[in-house]
């Protein structure tokens, strides 16, 4: 049944994609398209969203935020509220830059699929064909807490590119891994899990990662992982370009995403929002822990994390999502074909995510029939994800709606704006 509903969701997405592709000029992005929308969006209900966000700040749930809503290619709501930096009292602006962390994954996945369209590889190729260090993977079978030593057994199958892009490879996520033993294995090996200001290169990091044991046999479970970091290095190998340059020349520059990248220049650094945490109900700058919060603007600037390293603005990220709603074209450039997008928006993990209302494709989480029935998540095939520092996005191909909510907090804050924003955006469509 799950596979049938997944196929139904893909069919709905393809039909809507066909309508959007025909109706929208690829060069028209985040502006009126000339298309008569099937639905409008209520100005009164947009005001209600605005009031909710004001109340979120009044209740001290976050120090500041930027919210953006796009309907039928037109920005219908874009507001900055509160403070970008509490210690200095700097007010939030619409073009503020945020560390988007795991929102980087969809961009890396897009780059992978662009190269796939060029015939550079097959999705079910073993990654060892391109990064030999991944040959003969092994699975964790025993662990000794006294010294973090471990035993392992051979995996009956290799890791494929599809496994990496769908979090089914068995690779772990180090410091944020749910398995304490894997955390310790990664720490002992000196793996960089997310981002760093140290002079580390992804090639060195990924080659070390390739020698470590897996959680499980590839393709048998969904385990959130550093698979997209592996694919960042894979992009370098296949394209012959540094990963950051590939993204800049092939995606960011053509899309006009001028404030998106792994590292920031001096002018951009001034627009970077401070990560805050709440201590005794007061906001303070998040300290240096296993990472330096200033990594996008200080340090060596040599590590390009495909899974978590990018920074961006709300409007830049909306352009990226609009490309998908446009059927793969944006600002006069075609990045992906509609048929490729259909594949990417198909459930790739079967029942591995359970029956909670979401599937996973080749770049995004996908709302399934149960998710539609739960309410507040969008139409069938709505795609989404979020980031470690409290950022989120969703895009609905049926109503042609994008929602983005950017914040920069860590730790418990009592923030309820994420679910309220999404629920209220879809409730505003008439």
Secondary structure, 3 states (H helix, E strand, C coil): CHHHHHHHHHHHHHHHHHHHHHHCCCCCCCCCCCCCCCCCECHHHHHHHHHHHHHHHHCCCCCEEEEEEEECCEEEEEEEEEEEECCCCEECCCCCEEECHHHHHHHHHHHHHHHHHCCCCCCCCEHHHCCHHHCCCEEEEEEECCCCEEEEEECCCCCEHHHHHCCCCCCCCHHHCCCHHHHHHHHHHCCCCCCCCCCCCHHHHHHHHCCCCECCCCCCCCCCCCHHHHHHHHHHHHHCCCHHHHHHHHHHHHHCCCCCECCCCHHHHCCECCCEEEECCEEEECCCCCCCCCCCCCCCCCCCCCCCCCEECHHHHHHHHHHHHCCCEECCEECCCHHHHHHHCCCCCCCCCCCCCEEECCCCEEECHHHHHHCCCCCCCCEEEEECCCEEEEEECCCCEEEEEECCECCCCCCCHHHHHHHHHHHCEC
